[in-house]
Amino acid sequence: MTEPPAAPAEQLSQITERYWRRADVFEQLVAQVPPERWDWPSPCTDWDARAVVGHVIGMHAAMLAPLDRRLSPASLAEDPLGAFRSARADVEALLADADVAATVVPTPMGPTSFADHVDQVVSADLVQHGWDLARATGQDDTIDPAELEQLWPMAQAIPEVMRTPGAFGPGIVVYGPVVEVPDDAPLQHRVLGLLGRDPDFVPGKDRLTGG
């Protein structure tokens, strides 16, 4: 028997809980970055670890822009953790307002509700950029298997607009070109390849080897 679609309130609750869970993981990664590794390169071309966090914060700002809102002031340079927490709080406050969450906003993929926009873009962003940050800073970069199962069909269906630099705002790149990996590679590697990441990326080889 097919289950009925989730009611709006139930759907919003699911979106919010999913965002909270992913933001918790990302925040923990930010909190555990060794101070000396903020400038280490990430799997994202031309970005160091701090720039990864800056991008995530920038995507939070992109969620607010269609509502003609801005993030609360915070300093990425002085306090990356505080800056992420501030951006997170701004988004969570809007998700907590049912009327705002249901507001239809324009996006590069067409009109959708604010809550769905958060779910489809910045919430998913937290997972992939969590891997980027973990890999850049020497932390455990294992992606939750449940997240991988959800990401796999999405990664296979990424629209070209999401690989187009600047589609979501000046300087914003959501996904890079596909990185080819073997068909029998672990699911995490296959997902990362479709998300435009080299699963074998090693940051700062010269620093790690002393070369």
HUPE-V553756 format. One record per run of one state. SS is the DSSP state (helix for helix, strand for strand, loop for the rest). FROM is the first residue (numbers start at 1). TO is the last residue. Records with the same first field share a line. If there is no record, write none. Layout:
SS->FROM-TO, FROM-TO
This chain:
loop->1-7, 32-34, 38-40, 42-47, 66-79, 96-97, 103-103, 106-111, 138-144, 157-159, 164-186, 195-204, 210-211
helix->8-31, 35-37, 49-65, 80-95, 98-102, 114-137, 145-156, 160-163, 187-194, 205-209
strand->41-41, 48-48, 104-105, 112-113
